């Protein structure tokens, strides 16, 4: 794993995806989705992954703190489309 932090601008685009172990952080303009798992082992690699995860989440928190946030987002709109393969 590289020691530099990956490009990740929370809530700024729909493209950034960062992996820490098997944990995935997916960027959206209204949410960050975190899925999977990571073992933060008691070794240098575990420390590196823990620091990366800490830095990424610090960016998320800083971005949220800089915004005028609603109490809660409305549910996303769901559009149903015809199955093109049917």
PDB file with one MODEL, atoms N, CA, C and O in Angstrom:
MODEL        1
ATOM      1  N   UNK A   1       0.842  -1.173   0.000  1.00  0.00           N
ATOM      2  CA  UNK A   1       0.000   0.000   0.000  1.00  0.00           C
ATOM      3  C   UNK A   1       0.887   1.236   0.000  1.00  0.00           C
ATOM      4  O   UNK A   1       1.908   1.267   0.688  1.00  0.00           O
ATOM      5  N   UNK A   2       0.519   2.220  -0.740  1.00  0.00           N
ATOM      6  CA  UNK A   2       1.288   3.445  -0.850  1.00  0.00           C
ATOM      7  C   UNK A   2       1.088   4.304   0.389  1.00  0.00           C
ATOM      8  O   UNK A   2       0.051   4.214   1.046  1.00  0.00           O
ATOM      9  N   UNK A   3       2.070   5.133   0.711  1.00  0.00           N
ATOM     10  CA  UNK A   3       1.954   5.983   1.887  1.00  0.00           C
ATOM     11  C   UNK A   3       1.255   7.301   1.586  1.00  0.00           C
ATOM     12  O   UNK A   3       0.912   8.026   2.520  1.00  0.00           O
ATOM     13  N   UNK A   4       1.030   7.637   0.322  1.00  0.00           N
ATOM     14  CA  UNK A   4       0.338   8.887   0.019  1.00  0.00           C
ATOM     15  C   UNK A   4      -1.172   8.669   0.046  1.00  0.00           C
ATOM     16  O   UNK A   4      -1.670   7.577  -0.226  1.00  0.00           O
ATOM     17  N   UNK A   5      -1.887   9.753   0.385  1.00  0.00           N
ATOM     18  CA  UNK A   5      -3.338   9.673   0.441  1.00  0.00           C
ATOM     19  C   UNK A   5      -3.906   9.798  -0.968  1.00  0.00           C
ATOM     20  O   UNK A   5      -3.445  10.627  -1.753  1.00  0.00           O
ATOM     21  N   UNK A   6      -4.897   8.985  -1.287  1.00  0.00           N
ATOM     22  CA  UNK A   6      -5.514   9.054  -2.614  1.00  0.00           C
ATOM     23  C   UNK A   6      -6.373  10.307  -2.760  1.00  0.00           C
ATOM     24  O   UNK A   6      -6.796  10.907  -1.772  1.00  0.00           O
ATOM     25  N   UNK A   7      -6.619  10.685  -4.002  1.00  0.00           N
ATOM     26  CA  UNK A   7      -7.523  11.801  -4.265  1.00  0.00           C
ATOM     27  C   UNK A   7      -8.918  11.377  -3.832  1.00  0.00           C
ATOM     28  O   UNK A   7      -9.432  10.358  -4.296  1.00  0.00           O
ATOM     29  N   UNK A   8      -9.524  12.143  -2.957  1.00  0.00           N
ATOM     30  CA  UNK A   8     -10.869  11.848  -2.479  1.00  0.00           C
ATOM     31  C   UNK A   8     -11.440  13.145  -1.944  1.00  0.00           C
ATOM     32  O   UNK A   8     -11.023  13.628  -0.892  1.00  0.00           O
ATOM     33  N   UNK A   9     -12.401  13.712  -2.675  1.00  0.00           N
ATOM     34  CA  UNK A   9     -13.032  14.971  -2.281  1.00  0.00           C
ATOM     35  C   UNK A   9     -14.467  14.666  -1.876  1.00  0.00           C
ATOM     36  O   UNK A   9     -15.345  14.601  -2.736  1.00  0.00           O
ATOM     37  N   UNK A  10     -14.726  14.478  -0.579  1.00  0.00           N
ATOM     38  CA  UNK A  10     -16.055  14.078  -0.133  1.00  0.00           C
ATOM     39  C   UNK A  10     -17.166  15.002  -0.635  1.00  0.00           C
ATOM     40  O   UNK A  10     -17.069  16.226  -0.550  1.00  0.00           O
ATOM     41  N   UNK A  11     -18.213  14.383  -1.156  1.00  0.00           N
ATOM     42  CA  UNK A  11     -19.428  15.062  -1.611  1.00  0.00           C
ATOM     43  C   UNK A  11     -19.205  15.962  -2.820  1.00  0.00           C
ATOM     44  O   UNK A  11     -20.059  16.796  -3.120  1.00  0.00           O
ATOM     45  N   UNK A  12     -18.102  15.821  -3.510  1.00  0.00           N
ATOM     46  CA  UNK A  12     -17.791  16.694  -4.643  1.00  0.00           C
ATOM     47  C   UNK A  12     -18.046  16.050  -5.996  1.00  0.00           C
ATOM     48  O   UNK A  12     -18.127  16.757  -7.000  1.00  0.00           O
ATOM     49  N   UNK A  13     -18.176  14.725  -6.053  1.00  0.00           N
ATOM     50  CA  UNK A  13     -18.386  14.061  -7.337  1.00  0.00           C
ATOM     51  C   UNK A  13     -18.995  12.684  -7.113  1.00  0.00           C
ATOM     52  O   UNK A  13     -19.194  12.256  -5.977  1.00  0.00           O
ATOM     53  N   UNK A  14     -19.281  12.011  -8.192  1.00  0.00           N
ATOM     54  CA  UNK A  14     -19.867  10.671  -8.148  1.00  0.00           C
ATOM     55  C   UNK A  14     -18.855   9.625  -8.626  1.00  0.00           C
ATOM     56  O   UNK A  14     -19.242   8.537  -9.052  1.00  0.00           O
ATOM     57  N   UNK A  15     -17.579   9.948  -8.557  1.00  0.00           N
ATOM     58  CA  UNK A  15     -16.580   9.079  -9.179  1.00  0.00           C
ATOM     59  C   UNK A  15     -15.548   8.504  -8.221  1.00  0.00           C
ATOM     60  O   UNK A  15     -15.069   7.392  -8.447  1.00  0.00           O
ATOM     61  N   UNK A  16     -15.187   9.220  -7.157  1.00  0.00           N
ATOM     62  CA  UNK A  16     -14.103   8.765  -6.290  1.00  0.00           C
ATOM     63  C   UNK A  16     -14.468   7.487  -5.547  1.00  0.00           C
ATOM     64  O   UNK A  16     -15.527   7.393  -4.925  1.00  0.00           O
ATOM     65  N   UNK A  17     -13.588   6.522  -5.621  1.00  0.00           N
ATOM     66  CA  UNK A  17     -13.718   5.280  -4.854  1.00  0.00           C
ATOM     67  C   UNK A  17     -12.345   4.965  -4.276  1.00  0.00           C
ATOM     68  O   UNK A  17     -11.350   4.950  -5.001  1.00  0.00           O
ATOM     69  N   UNK A  18     -12.291   4.715  -2.977  1.00  0.00           N
ATOM     70  CA  UNK A  18     -11.036   4.400  -2.310  1.00  0.00           C
ATOM     71  C   UNK A  18     -11.211   3.078  -1.577  1.00  0.00           C
ATOM     72  O   UNK A  18     -12.244   2.833  -0.954  1.00  0.00           O
ATOM     73  N   UNK A  19     -10.194   2.233  -1.656  1.00  0.00           N
ATOM     74  CA  UNK A  19     -10.217   0.967  -0.929  1.00  0.00           C
ATOM     75  C   UNK A  19      -9.152   0.972   0.153  1.00  0.00           C
ATOM     76  O   UNK A  19      -8.014   1.386  -0.070  1.00  0.00           O
ATOM     77  N   UNK A  20      -9.547   0.503   1.327  1.00  0.00           N
ATOM     78  CA  UNK A  20      -8.628   0.285   2.441  1.00  0.00           C
ATOM     79  C   UNK A  20      -8.858  -1.161   2.844  1.00  0.00           C
ATOM     80  O   UNK A  20      -9.876  -1.478   3.460  1.00  0.00           O
ATOM     81  N   UNK A  21      -7.931  -2.037   2.507  1.00  0.00           N
ATOM     82  CA  UNK A  21      -8.185  -3.467   2.676  1.00  0.00           C
ATOM     83  C   UNK A  21      -9.344  -3.843   1.773  1.00  0.00           C
ATOM     84  O   UNK A  21      -9.323  -3.553   0.577  1.00  0.00           O
ATOM     85  N   UNK A  22     -10.343  -4.479   2.330  1.00  0.00           N
ATOM     86  CA  UNK A  22     -11.551  -4.799   1.579  1.00  0.00           C
ATOM     87  C   UNK A  22     -12.682  -3.827   1.892  1.00  0.00           C
ATOM     88  O   UNK A  22     -13.839  -4.090   1.565  1.00  0.00           O
ATOM     89  N   UNK A  23     -12.352  -2.712   2.519  1.00  0.00           N
ATOM     90  CA  UNK A  23     -13.321  -1.672   2.826  1.00  0.00           C
ATOM     91  C   UNK A  23     -13.325  -0.682   1.665  1.00  0.00           C
ATOM     92  O   UNK A  23     -12.269  -0.240   1.213  1.00  0.00           O
ATOM     93  N   UNK A  24     -14.502  -0.344   1.192  1.00  0.00           N
ATOM     94  CA  UNK A  24     -14.631   0.577   0.064  1.00  0.00           C
ATOM     95  C   UNK A  24     -15.383   1.824   0.494  1.00  0.00           C
ATOM     96  O   UNK A  24     -16.449   1.737   1.103  1.00  0.00           O
ATOM     97  N   UNK A  25     -14.821   2.989   0.175  1.00  0.00           N
ATOM     98  CA  UNK A  25     -15.496   4.260   0.385  1.00  0.00           C
ATOM     99  C   UNK A  25     -15.862   4.795  -0.989  1.00  0.00           C
ATOM    100  O   UNK A  25     -14.990   5.051  -1.819  1.00  0.00           O
ATOM    101  N   UNK A  26     -17.165   4.963  -1.223  1.00  0.00           N
ATOM    102  CA  UNK A  26     -17.659   5.450  -2.507  1.00  0.00           C
ATOM    103  C   UNK A  26     -18.227   6.849  -2.321  1.00  0.00           C
ATOM    104  O   UNK A  26     -19.065   7.084  -1.450  1.00  0.00           O
ATOM    105  N   UNK A  27     -17.762   7.764  -3.144  1.00  0.00           N
ATOM    106  CA  UNK A  27     -18.161   9.159  -3.071  1.00  0.00           C
ATOM    107  C   UNK A  27     -19.439   9.397  -3.852  1.00  0.00           C
ATOM    108  O   UNK A  27     -19.599   8.872  -4.954  1.00  0.00           O
ATOM    109  N   UNK A  28     -20.342  10.176  -3.299  1.00  0.00           N
ATOM    110  CA  UNK A  28     -21.541  10.655  -3.977  1.00  0.00           C
ATOM    111  C   UNK A  28     -21.677  12.133  -3.616  1.00  0.00           C
ATOM    112  O   UNK A  28     -20.983  12.611  -2.719  1.00  0.00           O
ATOM    113  N   UNK A  29     -22.541  12.848  -4.284  1.00  0.00           N
ATOM    114  CA  UNK A  29     -22.699  14.265  -3.956  1.00  0.00           C
ATOM    115  C   UNK A  29     -23.535  14.485  -2.701  1.00  0.00           C
ATOM    116  O   UNK A  29     -23.508  15.570  -2.120  1.00  0.00           O
ATOM    117  N   UNK A  30     -24.279  13.458  -2.278  1.00  0.00           N
ATOM    118  CA  UNK A  30     -25.101  13.613  -1.074  1.00  0.00           C
ATOM    119  C   UNK A  30     -24.802  12.590   0.007  1.00  0.00           C
ATOM    120  O   UNK A  30     -25.430  12.613   1.065  1.00  0.00           O
ATOM    121  N   UNK A  31     -23.847  11.686  -0.239  1.00  0.00           N
ATOM    122  CA  UNK A  31     -23.533  10.661   0.761  1.00  0.00           C
ATOM    123  C   UNK A  31     -22.195   9.990   0.434  1.00  0.00           C
ATOM    124  O   UNK A  31     -21.723  10.022  -0.703  1.00  0.00           O
ATOM    125  N   UNK A  32     -21.613   9.396   1.443  1.00  0.00           N
ATOM    126  CA  UNK A  32     -20.434   8.552   1.283  1.00  0.00           C
ATOM    127  C   UNK A  32     -20.881   7.155   1.701  1.00  0.00           C
ATOM    128  O   UNK A  32     -21.384   6.969   2.809  1.00  0.00           O
ATOM    129  N   UNK A  33     -20.701   6.187   0.829  1.00  0.00           N
ATOM    130  CA  UNK A  33     -21.072   4.816   1.146  1.00  0.00           C
ATOM    131  C   UNK A  33     -19.813   4.055   1.536  1.00  0.00           C
ATOM    132  O   UNK A  33     -18.834   4.021   0.791  1.00  0.00           O
ATOM    133  N   UNK A  34     -19.856   3.446   2.716  1.00  0.00           N
ATOM    134  CA  UNK A  34     -18.740   2.644   3.212  1.00  0.00           C
ATOM    135  C   UNK A  34     -19.234   1.211   3.329  1.00  0.00           C
ATOM    136  O   UNK A  34     -20.208   0.929   4.027  1.00  0.00           O
ATOM    137  N   UNK A  35     -18.548   0.313   2.635  1.00  0.00           N
ATOM    138  CA  UNK A  35     -18.966  -1.087   2.680  1.00  0.00           C
ATOM    139  C   UNK A  35     -17.746  -1.992   2.709  1.00  0.00           C
ATOM    140  O   UNK A  35     -16.643  -1.587   2.340  1.00  0.00           O
ATOM    141  N   UNK A  36     -17.961  -3.220   3.151  1.00  0.00           N
ATOM    142  CA  UNK A  36     -16.877  -4.194   3.203  1.00  0.00           C
ATOM    143  C   UNK A  36     -16.276  -4.296   4.583  1.00  0.00           C
ATOM    144  O   UNK A  36     -16.929  -3.995   5.582  1.00  0.00           O
ATOM    145  N   UNK A  37     -15.025  -4.724   4.636  1.00  0.00           N
ATOM    146  CA  UNK A  37     -14.352  -4.881   5.914  1.00  0.00           C
ATOM    147  C   UNK A  37     -12.853  -4.680   5.743  1.00  0.00           C
ATOM    148  O   UNK A  37     -12.306  -4.776   4.644  1.00  0.00           O
ATOM    149  N   UNK A  38     -12.224  -4.404   6.847  1.00  0.00           N
ATOM    150  CA  UNK A  38     -10.771  -4.283   6.870  1.00  0.00           C
ATOM    151  C   UNK A  38     -10.295  -4.782   8.229  1.00  0.00           C
ATOM    152  O   UNK A  38     -10.904  -4.473   9.254  1.00  0.00           O
ATOM    153  N   UNK A  39      -9.220  -5.545   8.240  1.00  0.00           N
ATOM    154  CA  UNK A  39      -8.576  -5.956   9.480  1.00  0.00           C
ATOM    155  C   UNK A  39      -7.414  -5.005   9.724  1.00  0.00           C
ATOM    156  O   UNK A  39      -6.444  -4.996   8.967  1.00  0.00           O
ATOM    157  N   UNK A  40      -7.510  -4.207  10.776  1.00  0.00           N
ATOM    158  CA  UNK A  40      -6.419  -3.315  11.136  1.00  0.00           C
ATOM    159  C   UNK A  40      -5.488  -4.095  12.056  1.00  0.00           C
ATOM    160  O   UNK A  40      -5.625  -4.077  13.279  1.00  0.00           O
ATOM    161  N   UNK A  41      -4.544  -4.777  11.429  1.00  0.00           N
ATOM    162  CA  UNK A  41      -3.639  -5.664  12.144  1.00  0.00           C
ATOM    163  C   UNK A  41      -2.587  -4.883  12.926  1.00  0.00           C
ATOM    164  O   UNK A  41      -2.272  -3.741  12.589  1.00  0.00           O
ATOM    165  N   UNK A  42      -2.053  -5.499  13.958  1.00  0.00           N
ATOM    166  CA  UNK A  42      -1.049  -4.870  14.818  1.00  0.00           C
ATOM    167  C   UNK A  42       0.331  -5.009  14.189  1.00  0.00           C
ATOM    168  O   UNK A  42       1.226  -5.641  14.749  1.00  0.00           O
ATOM    169  N   UNK A  43       0.485  -4.401  13.006  1.00  0.00           N
ATOM    170  CA  UNK A  43       1.767  -4.377  12.313  1.00  0.00           C
ATOM    171  C   UNK A  43       1.833  -3.086  11.511  1.00  0.00           C
ATOM    172  O   UNK A  43       0.911  -2.271  11.565  1.00  0.00           O
ATOM    173  N   UNK A  44       2.919  -2.896  10.768  1.00  0.00           N
ATOM    174  CA  UNK A  44       3.091  -1.642  10.016  1.00  0.00           C
ATOM    175  C   UNK A  44       1.995  -1.443   8.968  1.00  0.00           C
ATOM    176  O   UNK A  44       1.521  -0.324   8.773  1.00  0.00           O
ATOM    177  N   UNK A  45       1.595  -2.512   8.301  1.00  0.00           N
ATOM    178  CA  UNK A  45       0.526  -2.400   7.306  1.00  0.00           C
ATOM    179  C   UNK A  45      -0.788  -1.981   7.971  1.00  0.00           C
ATOM    180  O   UNK A  45      -1.515  -1.138   7.445  1.00  0.00           O
ATOM    181  N   UNK A  46      -1.086  -2.573   9.127  1.00  0.00           N
ATOM    182  CA  UNK A  46      -2.296  -2.197   9.852  1.00  0.00           C
ATOM    183  C   UNK A  46      -2.279  -0.739  10.266  1.00  0.00           C
ATOM    184  O   UNK A  46      -3.297  -0.052  10.182  1.00  0.00           O
ATOM    185  N   UNK A  47      -1.118  -0.263  10.714  1.00  0.00           N
ATOM    186  CA  UNK A  47      -0.976   1.144  11.083  1.00  0.00           C
ATOM    187  C   UNK A  47      -1.188   2.044   9.878  1.00  0.00           C
ATOM    188  O   UNK A  47      -1.873   3.063   9.970  1.00  0.00           O
ATOM    189  N   UNK A  48      -0.603   1.669   8.749  1.00  0.00           N
ATOM    190  CA  UNK A  48      -0.756   2.461   7.522  1.00  0.00           C
ATOM    191  C   UNK A  48      -2.224   2.525   7.101  1.00  0.00           C
ATOM    192  O   UNK A  48      -2.720   3.590   6.732  1.00  0.00           O
ATOM    193  N   UNK A  49      -2.914   1.394   7.156  1.00  0.00           N
ATOM    194  CA  UNK A  49      -4.331   1.374   6.782  1.00  0.00           C
ATOM    195  C   UNK A  49      -5.162   2.191   7.773  1.00  0.00           C
ATOM    196  O   UNK A  49      -6.080   2.902   7.366  1.00  0.00           O
ATOM    197  N   UNK A  50      -4.851   2.096   9.058  1.00  0.00           N
ATOM    198  CA  UNK A  50      -5.581   2.864  10.069  1.00  0.00           C
ATOM    199  C   UNK A  50      -5.394   4.365   9.852  1.00  0.00           C
ATOM    200  O   UNK A  50      -6.349   5.134   9.960  1.00  0.00           O
ATOM    201  N   UNK A  51      -4.182   4.773   9.552  1.00  0.00           N
ATOM    202  CA  UNK A  51      -3.924   6.198   9.297  1.00  0.00           C
ATOM    203  C   UNK A  51      -4.653   6.686   8.050  1.00  0.00           C
ATOM    204  O   UNK A  51      -5.190   7.794   8.035  1.00  0.00           O
ATOM    205  N   UNK A  52      -4.672   5.858   6.999  1.00  0.00           N
ATOM    206  CA  UNK A  52      -5.377   6.225   5.781  1.00  0.00           C
ATOM    207  C   UNK A  52      -6.870   6.360   6.047  1.00  0.00           C
ATOM    208  O   UNK A  52      -7.491   7.330   5.611  1.00  0.00           O
ATOM    209  N   UNK A  53      -7.443   5.412   6.747  1.00  0.00           N
ATOM    210  CA  UNK A  53      -8.862   5.466   7.070  1.00  0.00           C
ATOM    211  C   UNK A  53      -9.174   6.688   7.927  1.00  0.00           C
ATOM    212  O   UNK A  53     -10.183   7.359   7.711  1.00  0.00           O
ATOM    213  N   UNK A  54      -8.320   6.975   8.887  1.00  0.00           N
ATOM    214  CA  UNK A  54      -8.496   8.151   9.737  1.00  0.00           C
ATOM    215  C   UNK A  54      -8.465   9.438   8.908  1.00  0.00           C
ATOM    216  O   UNK A  54      -9.293  10.327   9.105  1.00  0.00           O
ATOM    217  N   UNK A  55      -7.512   9.532   7.987  1.00  0.00           N
ATOM    218  CA  UNK A  55      -7.390  10.730   7.152  1.00  0.00           C
ATOM    219  C   UNK A  55      -8.602  10.894   6.240  1.00  0.00           C
ATOM    220  O   UNK A  55      -9.103  12.005   6.069  1.00  0.00           O
ATOM    221  N   UNK A  56      -9.072   9.799   5.659  1.00  0.00           N
ATOM    222  CA  UNK A  56     -10.239   9.872   4.782  1.00  0.00           C
ATOM    223  C   UNK A  56     -11.479  10.300   5.552  1.00  0.00           C
ATOM    224  O   UNK A  56     -12.236  11.153   5.088  1.00  0.00           O
ATOM    225  N   UNK A  57     -11.690   9.714   6.726  1.00  0.00           N
ATOM    226  CA  UNK A  57     -12.863  10.080   7.518  1.00  0.00           C
ATOM    227  C   UNK A  57     -12.756  11.504   8.064  1.00  0.00           C
ATOM    228  O   UNK A  57     -13.771  12.178   8.240  1.00  0.00           O
ATOM    229  N   UNK A  58     -11.536  11.963   8.331  1.00  0.00           N
ATOM    230  CA  UNK A  58     -11.349  13.354   8.757  1.00  0.00           C
ATOM    231  C   UNK A  58     -11.783  14.310   7.643  1.00  0.00           C
ATOM    232  O   UNK A  58     -12.364  15.360   7.916  1.00  0.00           O
ATOM    233  N   UNK A  59     -11.503  13.947   6.398  1.00  0.00           N
ATOM    234  CA  UNK A  59     -11.948  14.768   5.266  1.00  0.00           C
ATOM    235  C   UNK A  59     -13.467  14.801   5.187  1.00  0.00           C
ATOM    236  O   UNK A  59     -14.058  15.849   4.926  1.00  0.00           O
ATOM    237  N   UNK A  60     -14.095  13.657   5.413  1.00  0.00           N
ATOM    238  CA  UNK A  60     -15.561  13.582   5.389  1.00  0.00           C
ATOM    239  C   UNK A  60     -16.130  14.489   6.475  1.00  0.00           C
ATOM    240  O   UNK A  60     -17.033  15.283   6.211  1.00  0.00           O
ATOM    241  N   UNK A  61     -15.610  14.376   7.691  1.00  0.00           N
ATOM    242  CA  UNK A  61     -16.102  15.187   8.809  1.00  0.00           C
ATOM    243  C   UNK A  61     -15.889  16.677   8.524  1.00  0.00           C
ATOM    244  O   UNK A  61     -16.796  17.479   8.750  1.00  0.00           O
ATOM    245  N   UNK A  62     -14.719  17.055   8.038  1.00  0.00           N
ATOM    246  CA  UNK A  62     -14.440  18.461   7.734  1.00  0.00           C
ATOM    247  C   UNK A  62     -15.399  18.997   6.669  1.00  0.00           C
ATOM    248  O   UNK A  62     -15.876  20.128   6.763  1.00  0.00           O
ATOM    249  N   UNK A  63     -15.673  18.180   5.666  1.00  0.00           N
ATOM    250  CA  UNK A  63     -16.604  18.603   4.613  1.00  0.00           C
ATOM    251  C   UNK A  63     -18.003  18.802   5.170  1.00  0.00           C
ATOM    252  O   UNK A  63     -18.673  19.776   4.827  1.00  0.00           O
ATOM    253  N   UNK A  64     -18.451  17.892   6.022  1.00  0.00           N
ATOM    254  CA  UNK A  64     -19.774  18.019   6.632  1.00  0.00           C
ATOM    255  C   UNK A  64     -19.853  19.236   7.548  1.00  0.00           C
ATOM    256  O   UNK A  64     -20.854  19.951   7.548  1.00  0.00           O
ATOM    257  N   UNK A  65     -18.811  19.469   8.321  1.00  0.00           N
ATOM    258  CA  UNK A  65     -18.805  20.605   9.244  1.00  0.00           C
ATOM    259  C   UNK A  65     -18.839  21.940   8.509  1.00  0.00           C
ATOM    260  O   UNK A  65     -19.290  22.939   9.070  1.00  0.00           O
ATOM    261  N   UNK A  66     -18.373  21.973   7.270  1.00  0.00           N
ATOM    262  CA  UNK A  66     -18.324  23.209   6.487  1.00  0.00           C
ATOM    263  C   UNK A  66     -19.646  23.512   5.778  1.00  0.00           C
ATOM    264  O   UNK A  66     -19.789  24.566   5.158  1.00  0.00           O
ATOM    265  N   UNK A  67     -20.604  22.600   5.865  1.00  0.00           N
ATOM    266  CA  UNK A  67     -21.875  22.756   5.150  1.00  0.00           C
ATOM    267  C   UNK A  67     -22.997  23.169   6.099  1.00  0.00           C
ATOM    268  O   UNK A  67     -22.939  22.918   7.303  1.00  0.00           O
ATOM    269  N   UNK A  68     -24.014  23.805   5.533  1.00  0.00           N
ATOM    270  CA  UNK A  68     -25.255  24.067   6.246  1.00  0.00           C
ATOM    271  C   UNK A  68     -26.138  22.845   6.008  1.00  0.00           C
ATOM    272  O   UNK A  68     -26.777  22.729   4.962  1.00  0.00           O
ATOM    273  N   UNK A  69     -26.171  21.947   6.968  1.00  0.00           N
ATOM    274  CA  UNK A  69     -26.811  20.649   6.777  1.00  0.00           C
ATOM    275  C   UNK A  69     -28.273  20.643   7.215  1.00  0.00           C
ATOM    276  O   UNK A  69     -28.634  21.279   8.205  1.00  0.00           O
ATOM    277  N   UNK A  70     -29.113  19.917   6.468  1.00  0.00           N
ATOM    278  CA  UNK A  70     -30.486  19.702   6.934  1.00  0.00           C
ATOM    279  C   UNK A  70     -30.460  18.690   8.080  1.00  0.00           C
ATOM    280  O   UNK A  70     -29.447  18.030   8.308  1.00  0.00           O
ATOM    281  N   UNK A  71     -31.571  18.572   8.795  1.00  0.00           N
ATOM    282  CA  UNK A  71     -31.646  17.563   9.853  1.00  0.00           C
ATOM    283  C   UNK A  71     -31.518  16.168   9.283  1.00  0.00           C
ATOM    284  O   UNK A  71     -30.883  15.295   9.876  1.00  0.00           O
ATOM    285  N   UNK A  72     -32.130  15.966   8.120  1.00  0.00           N
ATOM    286  CA  UNK A  72     -32.080  14.655   7.469  1.00  0.00           C
ATOM    287  C   UNK A  72     -32.365  14.841   5.979  1.00  0.00           C
ATOM    288  O   UNK A  72     -33.213  15.651   5.603  1.00  0.00           O
ATOM    289  N   UNK A  73     -31.660  14.094   5.134  1.00  0.00           N
ATOM    290  CA  UNK A  73     -31.917  14.148   3.695  1.00  0.00           C
ATOM    291  C   UNK A  73     -33.242  13.465   3.375  1.00  0.00           C
ATOM    292  O   UNK A  73     -33.615  12.496   4.036  1.00  0.00           O
ATOM    293  N   UNK A  74     -33.955  13.960   2.369  1.00  0.00           N
ATOM    294  CA  UNK A  74     -35.143  13.239   1.932  1.00  0.00           C
ATOM    295  C   UNK A  74     -34.719  11.938   1.250  1.00  0.00           C
ATOM    296  O   UNK A  74     -33.593  11.833   0.765  1.00  0.00           O
ATOM    297  N   UNK A  75     -35.615  10.947   1.211  1.00  0.00           N
ATOM    298  CA  UNK A  75     -35.245   9.701   0.530  1.00  0.00           C
ATOM    299  C   UNK A  75     -34.967   9.979  -0.946  1.00  0.00           C
ATOM    300  O   UNK A  75     -35.583  10.865  -1.537  1.00  0.00           O
ATOM    301  N   UNK A  76     -34.049   9.233  -1.537  1.00  0.00           N
ATOM    302  CA  UNK A  76     -33.741   9.458  -2.959  1.00  0.00           C
ATOM    303  C   UNK A  76     -34.933   9.066  -3.837  1.00  0.00           C
ATOM    304  O   UNK A  76     -35.703   8.163  -3.509  1.00  0.00           O
ATOM    305  N   UNK A  77     -35.056   9.767  -4.951  1.00  0.00           N
ATOM    306  CA  UNK A  77     -36.096   9.418  -5.922  1.00  0.00           C
ATOM    307  C   UNK A  77     -35.701   8.123  -6.616  1.00  0.00           C
ATOM    308  O   UNK A  77     -34.544   7.934  -6.989  1.00  0.00           O
ATOM    309  N   UNK A  78     -36.664   7.245  -6.781  1.00  0.00           N
ATOM    310  CA  UNK A  78     -36.421   5.976  -7.459  1.00  0.00           C
ATOM    311  C   UNK A  78     -37.266   5.964  -8.716  1.00  0.00           C
ATOM    312  O   UNK A  78     -38.489   6.082  -8.656  1.00  0.00           O
ATOM    313  N   UNK A  79     -36.612   5.822  -9.849  1.00  0.00           N
ATOM    314  CA  UNK A  79     -37.312   5.771 -11.129  1.00  0.00           C
ATOM    315  C   UNK A  79     -37.260   4.359 -11.667  1.00  0.00           C
ATOM    316  O   UNK A  79     -36.195   3.741 -11.709  1.00  0.00           O
ATOM    317  N   UNK A  80     -38.399   3.850 -12.077  1.00  0.00           N
ATOM    318  CA  UNK A  80     -38.465   2.522 -12.663  1.00  0.00           C
ATOM    319  C   UNK A  80     -38.450   2.646 -14.173  1.00  0.00           C
ATOM    320  O   UNK A  80     -39.188   3.443 -14.752  1.00  0.00           O
ATOM    321  N   UNK A  81     -37.608   1.855 -14.801  1.00  0.00           N
ATOM    322  CA  UNK A  81     -37.543   1.870 -16.266  1.00  0.00           C
ATOM    323  C   UNK A  81     -37.876   0.480 -16.782  1.00  0.00           C
ATOM    324  O   UNK A  81     -37.707  -0.515 -16.077  1.00  0.00           O
ATOM    325  N   UNK A  82     -38.346   0.425 -18.009  1.00  0.00           N
ATOM    326  CA  UNK A  82     -38.646  -0.861 -18.626  1.00  0.00           C
ATOM    327  C   UNK A  82     -37.357  -1.657 -18.815  1.00  0.00           C
ATOM    328  O   UNK A  82     -36.304  -1.089 -19.103  1.00  0.00           O
ATOM    329  N   UNK A  83     -37.451  -2.954 -18.654  1.00  0.00           N
ATOM    330  CA  UNK A  83     -36.302  -3.821 -18.841  1.00  0.00           C
ATOM    331  C   UNK A  83     -35.983  -3.894 -20.341  1.00  0.00           C
ATOM    332  O   UNK A  83     -36.813  -4.365 -21.119  1.00  0.00           O
ATOM    333  N   UNK A  84     -34.806  -3.439 -20.755  1.00  0.00           N
ATOM    334  CA  UNK A  84     -34.466  -3.448 -22.182  1.00  0.00           C
ATOM    335  C   UNK A  84     -34.209  -4.845 -22.712  1.00  0.00           C
ATOM    336  O   UNK A  84     -34.128  -5.037 -23.925  1.00  0.00           O
ATOM    337  N   UNK A  85     -34.079  -5.821 -21.829  1.00  0.00           N
ATOM    338  CA  UNK A  85     -33.773  -7.191 -22.256  1.00  0.00           C
ATOM    339  C   UNK A  85     -35.019  -8.078 -22.256  1.00  0.00           C
ATOM    340  O   UNK A  85     -34.945  -9.253 -22.615  1.00  0.00           O
ATOM    341  N   UNK A  86     -36.159  -7.521 -21.854  1.00  0.00           N
ATOM    342  CA  UNK A  86     -37.383  -8.325 -21.777  1.00  0.00           C
ATOM    343  C   UNK A  86     -38.017  -8.474 -23.155  1.00  0.00           C
ATOM    344  O   UNK A  86     -39.057  -9.119 -23.290  1.00  0.00           O
TER     345      UNK A  86
ENDMDL
END
